Amino acid sequence: MVVVSTSESKAEAQARFERDDRAAGEAGLLNTRIELEAVDSIQFVIRVTPEGDFEILTTQGSLSLEYLQQEVGGYIERFQVGDIHFIFNEEGRIKNLPKNVRFPTLCGRILICGETAGNFIGLPKDRVEEIMDCMDRAKIG
């Protein structure tokens, strides 16, 4: 698990997030990593690498199709479990991407996010914590 931490106050983290969000433009997802407890209003996306490591990324608003395609390396496919969406490369097997250690039926990098009104969005802090707990308990391999 990637440690996501900062010593910023909630106000400092929010100010930095807003500044970074303006700089990120239309990308939709920021590379800013902050403590999950730092800002309740910010949503999060979980990025799962093929090796099974994960990172927490902050987001605000909907995630652009271009960003999702860039993250997974091609056309996107998704499946849904409850309110959670798993985004992955539609042609992962054809492109011989490595199997994902945590999700062995999928290949390559996976994004875990939410959805509203047909748009992919980040997840609230409590859902991310639940998912991370489940992934920590899951047996890999």
N, C-alpha and C positions, 0 to 999 in steps of 0.2 A: 504494500500500500504506500502511495506517495503521501508524505506528510504535508498537509496544507496548513500553513501557520503564518502569523504576522503579529507584531506587537502593536499594531495600529489600534486607535480607538474606533468606535463605531462611526463617529463623524468623519474621522480621517479616511477610513476605508471607503465610506460613501463618496466623499469628495474625490478621492483617487479614482474610484470606479467611474464616476461621471466624467472625469477628465479623460480617462482611458477610453470610455465609450465614445466620446466625441471624436477622439483620434482614430478609433477603429472604423469609423464611417459605417458603411453598409455591410461590413463583414458579419455582423450579427453575433459573434462570439468572441470573447476576449481571452487573452492568455493570462490574465490576472489571476493569481491564486491567492485566496484569502481564507482566513479561518472561518469555518462554517458558522460559528457563533457571532461573527463580527457584524453582519448586516442581515437582518431578517427579511428585508424586502427584495434582496437580490436572489435570483434563481440560479440553479446550477445544472451542469451537464456532466455526466460521468463518461470519460474516455477510457476504454479498455483496450490495451495493446494486445497483439497476438500472443505475447509472452505471459499475459494474465495480469500485468501491472495496471493500475488505474490512476487517473488524475481527476481532480475536481476542477472544472472550469466555470467561471462565472458568466452569466448571460443576462441580457435584459431585452425583452421583446421577443419576437419570433426569430427563428434561425433560418437564414436564407438557404435556398436550394444549392446555390453555388458553394457556400461554406460547407454544407453537409457533403457534397460531392468531393470537395477538396480533402476533407477529413478522412473519408473512406477510400479515396483514390479511384473514383469512377461513379457510375450510375448507382443510385441508392435503392435499396430494398429495405423493408421494415416488417417487423412483426410486433404484435401488441400483446401484453399480458396485463390485464386490468387497465390501469391508467398509465402504464409504463410502455414506452416505445423503444425498440432496439433498432438502430439504423446501422446498416452494414453494406458492403460492396455487393451489388447484384451479381457481378461476374467474378466474385472472389475465387471460386473453384476453377473457372475457365482460365483465369489469369495466374493460377497456381500460387495464390497468396497462402501464407502459412495458416494452418488451423489455429483458431483462437483457443488458448489453453482453458479459459474459463467457460467458453461456449463452443465445444468441439465440433458442433454441426455447422458452425459459421467460420468463415475465413477472413483474416485481416483484422483491421481495427474496427471497433464497435463503439457507437455513441449511444448512451442511454439518456432519454429525455422524455418530456411530456408532450401533450398536444391539446390545443384548444381551437375551436372554429376552423379546423383544417390546417392549422399552422403548428409546426413543431416549436416547442418552447422549452425552457429550462424547468427544472423541478424545484419545489420548495425544499428548504433545509431538512425538514423532518422526513420527507420521502427519500432523500439522498442518504440520510443516516440509516434508515431502514434497509435500503438496498445494499449499502456498504456492509452492514452487519450480516446480511444474508451471504454476501460474497465472501466475507471473512470466514464464515462457518462452513462454506461449501468446500468439499474435497476437490482438489485440482488433480487431474490426471486420471 
